[in-house]
Amino acid sequence: MTDQLPSWRPGPTRDTLLGFLAEAPGIPPEDRVAYFDNDGTLWCERPTYVQYEFYVDALRRRVRDDPALAGEAEFRAVLAGDTAAVGEIGLERIALALAGLFQGLEPRAFTREVREFLGSGAHPTLGHPLSKVRYQPMLELLEVLRGLDFTVGVVTGGGTEFVRAVSQELYGVPPERVVGTMIAYDLGQDSHGRPVLRRTGRVLGDVNEGAAKVTNIQTQLGRPPVLAAGNSAGDHELLEWAAASDGPHLSLLVDHDDAEREFAYASQAQTLAAPEPVTATADRLGWTTVSMKDDWSVVFG
């Protein structure tokens, strides 16, 4: 087991993780379930989310064909990189406007666009290909969990279909085990009278943060976790759900405290206000905080 986690430095965090993994075979197989947040937990989320960069790239391409789009307030703020205007408009409204760029697209076509972008894009400051900004220690943990017959899922505040397009390739997680913010579809017919699904610009339910992560897991997957990992207050309820499990359980909080190899910042939820820093919440509730700086010998593989 120790050899399978080479990027985790010796210390209390690794000891806690290894202790849980050693107890895992005693958990009934049907209860061996682990859920991981995506942005900031499995891959880099700074200076902007990868999904946001995907939409910005799509917007630039659309504006070349239809310059009038650049005049819309949401798109004008995005294209100018005006963080003040984006903050004033609100990230949720910006996200909905960007998602609308793909309205009318069939699911497979959207998946192709996501995969093409991820295969060609590069991180704006780190220089890595976007497909390589995954955290190596977390990839090692995913592999160990699969070796212990865990069911592993990704529970993200990002778009469900965006993450599903790449979850198998990036994390070995099949698309049906991804729970995220959902876009509604319309069912129609193609020119031959066959059924066809097309994306809309509408969101189904709430943004997948906070309590919505727990309720969406139950409605879509139906199995609670004994291990959960996140990095912000948007993962609070998910981590507490795992901590409430009978028997062995583990709640992991990734702390971004490594300015040299990644970024140093206090993680925050996008749609929820937190009364205290999430690291203080972790200390108070007994979660295991993972220090990127101290606990990981390697950040990116």
JOZI-V235900 format. One record per residue. N is the residue number from 1. RES is the residue in three letters. OMEGA is omega in degrees with one decimal (999 if undefined). Layout:
n:N res:RES omega:OMEGA
n:N res:RES omega:OMEGA
This chain:
n:1 res:MET omega:-179.9
n:2 res:THR omega:-179.2
n:3 res:ASP omega:-178.7
n:4 res:GLN omega:178.8
n:5 res:LEU omega:-172.7
n:6 res:PRO omega:-177.1
n:7 res:SER omega:177.8
n:8 res:TRP omega:-179.4
n:9 res:ARG omega:175.1
n:10 res:PRO omega:-180.0
n:11 res:GLY omega:-176.2
n:12 res:PRO omega:-178.7
n:13 res:THR omega:179.5
n:14 res:ARG omega:178.8
n:15 res:ASP omega:178.6
n:16 res:THR omega:179.6
n:17 res:LEU omega:179.6
n:18 res:LEU omega:177.2
n:19 res:GLY omega:177.2
n:20 res:PHE omega:-178.2
n:21 res:LEU omega:177.7
n:22 res:ALA omega:179.5
n:23 res:GLU omega:-172.5
n:24 res:ALA omega:179.6
n:25 res:PRO omega:177.0
n:26 res:GLY omega:176.7
n:27 res:ILE omega:177.1
n:28 res:PRO omega:-175.6
n:29 res:PRO omega:-178.1
n:30 res:GLU omega:179.8
n:31 res:ASP omega:179.4
n:32 res:ARG omega:-174.9
n:33 res:VAL omega:178.6
n:34 res:ALA omega:178.3
n:35 res:TYR omega:-178.5
n:36 res:PHE omega:165.4
n:37 res:ASP omega:-177.6
n:38 res:ASN omega:-175.2
n:39 res:ASP omega:179.1
n:40 res:GLY omega:178.9
n:41 res:THR omega:177.9
n:42 res:LEU omega:175.6
n:43 res:TRP omega:-171.7
n:44 res:CYS omega:179.7
n:45 res:GLU omega:-178.9
n:46 res:ARG omega:0.6
n:47 res:PRO omega:172.8
n:48 res:THR omega:178.9
n:49 res:TYR omega:177.6
n:50 res:VAL omega:179.9
n:51 res:GLN omega:177.5
n:52 res:TYR omega:178.2
n:53 res:GLU omega:176.8
n:54 res:PHE omega:-179.3
n:55 res:TYR omega:178.1
n:56 res:VAL omega:176.7
n:57 res:ASP omega:178.4
n:58 res:ALA omega:179.6
n:59 res:LEU omega:179.8
n:60 res:ARG omega:179.0
n:61 res:ARG omega:179.8
n:62 res:ARG omega:-178.3
n:63 res:VAL omega:176.3
n:64 res:ARG omega:179.9
n:65 res:ASP omega:-177.3
n:66 res:ASP omega:-176.2
n:67 res:PRO omega:-179.0
n:68 res:ALA omega:179.4
n:69 res:LEU omega:-177.2
n:70 res:ALA omega:179.7
n:71 res:GLY omega:178.5
n:72 res:GLU omega:-171.1
n:73 res:ALA omega:-178.4
n:74 res:GLU omega:-177.2
n:75 res:PHE omega:178.3
n:76 res:ARG omega:179.5
n:77 res:ALA omega:-179.6
n:78 res:VAL omega:-176.5
n:79 res:LEU omega:179.3
n:80 res:ALA omega:-175.1
n:81 res:GLY omega:-176.2
n:82 res:ASP omega:-176.2
n:83 res:THR omega:178.4
n:84 res:ALA omega:179.4
n:85 res:ALA omega:177.1
n:86 res:VAL omega:178.3
n:87 res:GLY omega:179.8
n:88 res:GLU omega:178.5
n:89 res:ILE omega:-179.2
n:90 res:GLY omega:-176.8
n:91 res:LEU omega:-178.7
n:92 res:GLU omega:178.4
n:93 res:ARG omega:176.7
n:94 res:ILE omega:-178.0
n:95 res:ALA omega:179.7
n:96 res:LEU omega:178.9
n:97 res:ALA omega:179.6
n:98 res:LEU omega:178.3
n:99 res:ALA omega:179.5
n:100 res:GLY omega:177.5
n:101 res:LEU omega:-177.1
n:102 res:PHE omega:177.8
n:103 res:GLN omega:-179.9
n:104 res:GLY omega:-178.7
n:105 res:LEU omega:175.6
n:106 res:GLU omega:-176.1
n:107 res:PRO omega:-177.7
n:108 res:ARG omega:178.6
n:109 res:ALA omega:177.3
n:110 res:PHE omega:178.4
n:111 res:THR omega:178.7
n:112 res:ARG omega:-178.6
n:113 res:GLU omega:178.8
n:114 res:VAL omega:-177.2
n:115 res:ARG omega:178.3
n:116 res:GLU omega:179.3
n:117 res:PHE omega:-177.7
n:118 res:LEU omega:-179.6
n:119 res:GLY omega:-175.5
n:120 res:SER omega:-174.8
n:121 res:GLY omega:177.1
n:122 res:ALA omega:177.8
n:123 res:HIS omega:-171.8
n:124 res:PRO omega:-179.0
n:125 res:THR omega:-176.9
n:126 res:LEU omega:178.3
n:127 res:GLY omega:179.5
n:128 res:HIS omega:166.0
n:129 res:PRO omega:-177.2
n:130 res:LEU omega:179.4
n:131 res:SER omega:-177.4
n:132 res:LYS omega:179.2
n:133 res:VAL omega:173.8
n:134 res:ARG omega:-179.7
n:135 res:TYR omega:-175.9
n:136 res:GLN omega:179.3
n:137 res:PRO omega:179.5
n:138 res:MET omega:175.6
n:139 res:LEU omega:177.4
n:140 res:GLU omega:179.2
n:141 res:LEU omega:177.7
n:142 res:LEU omega:-177.8
n:143 res:GLU omega:177.4
n:144 res:VAL omega:179.5
n:145 res:LEU omega:177.3
n:146 res:ARG omega:177.6
n:147 res:GLY omega:177.2
n:148 res:LEU omega:176.8
n:149 res:ASP omega:172.8
n:150 res:PHE omega:164.9
n:151 res:THR omega:-174.9
n:152 res:VAL omega:178.0
n:153 res:GLY omega:176.2
n:154 res:VAL omega:-178.7
n:155 res:VAL omega:-167.2
n:156 res:THR omega:170.4
n:157 res:GLY omega:178.5
n:158 res:GLY omega:-178.2
n:159 res:GLY omega:-178.8
n:160 res:THR omega:-173.8
n:161 res:GLU omega:176.6
n:162 res:PHE omega:-177.8
n:163 res:VAL omega:178.3
n:164 res:ARG omega:-178.2
n:165 res:ALA omega:-172.7
n:166 res:VAL omega:-172.1
n:167 res:SER omega:-179.8
n:168 res:GLN omega:-178.1
n:169 res:GLU omega:-174.5
n:170 res:LEU omega:-169.7
n:171 res:TYR omega:-174.2
n:172 res:GLY omega:180.0
n:173 res:VAL omega:-179.4
n:174 res:PRO omega:-174.5
n:175 res:PRO omega:-179.0
n:176 res:GLU omega:176.6
n:177 res:ARG omega:176.0
n:178 res:VAL omega:176.5
n:179 res:VAL omega:-178.9
n:180 res:GLY omega:175.3
n:181 res:THR omega:-168.1
n:182 res:MET omega:171.6
n:183 res:ILE omega:178.4
n:184 res:ALA omega:177.6
n:185 res:TYR omega:171.4
n:186 res:ASP omega:177.3
n:187 res:LEU omega:178.5
n:188 res:GLY omega:-180.0
n:189 res:GLN omega:175.1
n:190 res:ASP omega:-175.3
n:191 res:SER omega:178.5
n:192 res:HIS omega:178.6
n:193 res:GLY omega:179.3
n:194 res:ARG omega:-178.8
n:195 res:PRO omega:179.3
n:196 res:VAL omega:176.2
n:197 res:LEU omega:177.5
n:198 res:ARG omega:178.8
n:199 res:ARG omega:171.6
n:200 res:THR omega:174.2
n:201 res:GLY omega:-176.9
n:202 res:ARG omega:175.1
n:203 res:VAL omega:175.0
n:204 res:LEU omega:178.2
n:205 res:GLY omega:-176.5
n:206 res:ASP omega:168.9
n:207 res:VAL omega:-171.1
n:208 res:ASN omega:175.0
n:209 res:GLU omega:175.9
n:210 res:GLY omega:-177.7
n:211 res:ALA omega:-179.8
n:212 res:ALA omega:178.5
n:213 res:LYS omega:-178.5
n:214 res:VAL omega:-177.3
n:215 res:THR omega:178.5
n:216 res:ASN omega:174.1
n:217 res:ILE omega:-177.4
n:218 res:GLN omega:-176.9
n:219 res:THR omega:-175.7
n:220 res:GLN omega:-176.8
n:221 res:LEU omega:172.6
n:222 res:GLY omega:-179.1
n:223 res:ARG omega:179.4
n:224 res:PRO omega:-178.9
n:225 res:PRO omega:165.9
n:226 res:VAL omega:171.9
n:227 res:LEU omega:175.7
n:228 res:ALA omega:180.0
n:229 res:ALA omega:178.5
n:230 res:GLY omega:-179.4
n:231 res:ASN omega:-177.1
n:232 res:SER omega:177.7
n:233 res:ALA omega:175.6
n:234 res:GLY omega:178.0
n:235 res:ASP omega:-174.9
n:236 res:HIS omega:-176.5
n:237 res:GLU omega:177.7
n:238 res:LEU omega:-179.0
n:239 res:LEU omega:177.5
n:240 res:GLU omega:177.8
n:241 res:TRP omega:177.9
n:242 res:ALA omega:-178.2
n:243 res:ALA omega:-179.8
n:244 res:ALA omega:-178.1
n:245 res:SER omega:170.1
n:246 res:ASP omega:178.6
n:247 res:GLY omega:-177.6
n:248 res:PRO omega:177.9
n:249 res:HIS omega:-177.8
n:250 res:LEU omega:174.7
n:251 res:SER omega:-175.8
n:252 res:LEU omega:174.4
n:253 res:LEU omega:178.5
n:254 res:VAL omega:-179.9
n:255 res:ASP omega:-178.4
n:256 res:HIS omega:-175.9
n:257 res:ASP omega:-175.4
n:258 res:ASP omega:-177.8
n:259 res:ALA omega:-177.4
n:260 res:GLU omega:-174.6
n:261 res:ARG omega:177.6
n:262 res:GLU omega:177.6
n:263 res:PHE omega:175.1
n:264 res:ALA omega:-178.5
n:265 res:TYR omega:175.4
n:266 res:ALA omega:-177.5
n:267 res:SER omega:179.9
n:268 res:GLN omega:173.3
n:269 res:ALA omega:-178.1
n:270 res:GLN omega:-174.9
n:271 res:THR omega:-176.6
n:272 res:LEU omega:174.4
n:273 res:ALA omega:-179.0
n:274 res:ALA omega:-178.3
n:275 res:PRO omega:-178.2
n:276 res:GLU omega:175.1
n:277 res:PRO omega:-174.9
n:278 res:VAL omega:176.7
n:279 res:THR omega:175.8
n:280 res:ALA omega:176.2
n:281 res:THR omega:179.6
n:282 res:ALA omega:178.5
n:283 res:ASP omega:-176.9
n:284 res:ARG omega:-175.1
n:285 res:LEU omega:175.6
n:286 res:GLY omega:174.2
n:287 res:TRP omega:176.7
n:288 res:THR omega:179.5
n:289 res:THR omega:178.8
n:290 res:VAL omega:175.5
n:291 res:SER omega:176.3
n:292 res:MET omega:-175.9
n:293 res:LYS omega:-172.1
n:294 res:ASP omega:-170.9
n:295 res:ASP omega:-177.9
n:296 res:TRP omega:176.1
n:297 res:SER omega:177.4
n:298 res:VAL omega:175.7
n:299 res:VAL omega:-178.9
n:300 res:PHE omega:-179.5
n:301 res:GLY omega:999
